[in-house]
Amino acid sequence: MVRTAPHTVEHLWRRACDAAITFRTGVVDRPAPPRQDYASSLRAFDAPLPASGTDPEEVVDDLVRLADAGLMTPTGARFFGWVIGGSHPAGVAADWLTSAWGQNAGNHQASPAASAAETVSARWLLELLDLPREASVGFVTGATMANFTALAAARGEVLRRVGWDVERDGLFGAPPVEVVIGAEAHTTVYAALQLLGLGRERVTRLPVDDQGRIVVGPAHEVLARLEEPAIVVLQAGHVNTGAFDDFAALVPAAAATGAWIHVDGAFGLWARACDETAGLTSGLEDADSWAVDGHKWLQTPYDSGFVVVRDERAHRQAMTISASYLPMSGDGDRDPSHYVPELSRRARGFATWTMIRTLGRDGIAAMVARHCAYARLIATTLQAEPGVAVLNEVDLNQVLVRFGDDRRDLDGDRLTRATIERIRADGVCFTGGAHWLGREVMRLSVIGFETDEGDAVRSAQAVLAAYRHVLESDGQPGS
Ligand SMILES: Cc1ncc(COP(=O)(O)O)c(C=O)c1O
């Protein structure tokens, strides 16, 4: 008997569902960091290649048992480690259905419903983010592929304007494209340039200030010399500081050169959905393309990112895959695969549609405002402590902290590292680490929808308790 019996499906899915409910309803009380590290998780999963099959219920039980101790808690209330959203239960429900329905969202015939959900979500996203309504939207895995897709459209269009068809003829012999980029662009923008044959290092880097923002004066000098074909990459929301480039000053100067302007706004673009923060993004609406994540501030489950391109034709020309067995492009129906690198693909529109309906415009705005307020609250609490410095302007949801700021640099590095370790060992919250301006720092990203004011207060206290403990064991209490 090959066919799956209905009761097998039912038992299997109820088991998975029960395990998921147990995890999610208990996650708020879990210690924020995983109980075991990668090496232990690897030992737990490691086994010889299975020679024969196993009953799926047993496999799912094993999966739950083996994964549990190695699960991180971005779905909890006090996870601040990276800019990782909280996989809202409504989005997860839609994502389960997406998997259960097994829809291939490559084209509108393979799944009319999946294509329709994307079409409507795309329109909603343009309204929410207040981007040009005529722009096209691709539903990709995340901001990395959103950057890639936008820069592919940019590469095609700027070369087309000087008489070169890169989609047909490739880059060999093509006129060189100058790429101008802020020195603090996110690493995934460099990855996209690398994948597109534009070169990670073959770029003109614009100087930035101590927040990672492009400095306007020197940028204007570079832009004044810029000739076509050229691409300028700006940023809305630096991954450490949350800082925004000065779009009002930079976008017109770049546009005057005929360059394609791309904005990486993986999480920062969501500032446009909130009146309190929208001003930070003024002027970016005049760019040519934008990258933003659903799995960050929209709280969709992974993987979900959006690429928005003003020139729909350039977007399609860079991405369209055609074959005689696929629906013809240009018949008026929107095929999701025309705006993304893949053909067969997950129906990401269902979770996006569900999250926008669940939160609504007001809910998204309130969440962004709340997270920014908690970030300010945490920053104010931390910097009241002697020896603790907040290094960034907390305009958004990011807080960048240095411990032992009143000590020599290397002592500060050591105390910062030790405090992060201590915070993780205490388990109340999870914070990240990074290098900033040559020194070790702790970073907090307030982005999970479960976080409330009490969590922010409790986490700030836990951070201070960890620092005081580190100072005590360092033998130099107080300072
Ligand atoms: C500014 C910026 N760009 C790009 C990315 C990459 O996004 P993803 O990991 O979703 O591909 C991030 C991730 O945090 C980011 O902050």
The ligand as an SDF file (V2000), in Angstrom:
LIG
                    3D

 16 16  0  0  0  0  0  0  0  0999 V2000
   20.7600   45.8820    6.8060 C   0  0  0  0  0  0  0  0  0  0  0  0
   20.6440   44.4080    6.5310 C   0  0  0  0  0  0  0  0  0  0  0  0
   20.7260   43.9620    5.2730 N   0  0  0  0  0  0  0  0  0  0  0  0
   20.6240   42.6550    4.9690 C   0  0  0  0  0  0  0  0  0  0  0  0
   20.4280   41.7010    5.9480 C   0  0  0  0  0  0  0  0  0  0  0  0
   20.3300   40.2660    5.5830 C   0  0  0  0  0  0  0  0  0  0  0  0
   19.0300   39.7990    5.7780 O   0  0  0  0  0  0  0  0  0  0  0  0
   18.6680   38.2500    5.7180 P   0  0  0  0  0  0  0  0  0  0  0  0
   19.5130   37.5950    6.7680 O   0  0  0  0  0  0  0  0  0  0  0  0
   17.2180   38.2160    6.0070 O   0  0  0  0  0  0  0  0  0  0  0  0
   18.9860   37.7540    4.3410 O   0  0  0  0  0  0  0  0  0  0  0  0
   20.3430   42.1220    7.2840 C   0  0  0  0  0  0  0  0  0  0  0  0
   20.1570   41.1460    8.3780 C   0  0  0  0  0  0  0  0  0  0  0  0
   20.0570   41.4710    9.5350 O   0  0  0  0  0  0  0  0  0  0  0  0
   20.4360   43.4950    7.5860 C   0  0  0  0  0  0  0  0  0  0  0  0
   20.3380   43.9570    8.8380 O   0  0  0  0  0  0  0  0  0  0  0  0
  1  2  1  0
  2  3  1  0
  2 15  2  0
  3  4  2  0
  4  5  1  0
  5  6  1  0
  5 12  2  0
  6  7  1  0
  7  8  1  0
  8  9  2  0
  8 10  1  0
  8 11  1  0
 12 13  1  0
 12 15  1  0
 13 14  2  0
 15 16  1  0
M  END
$$$$
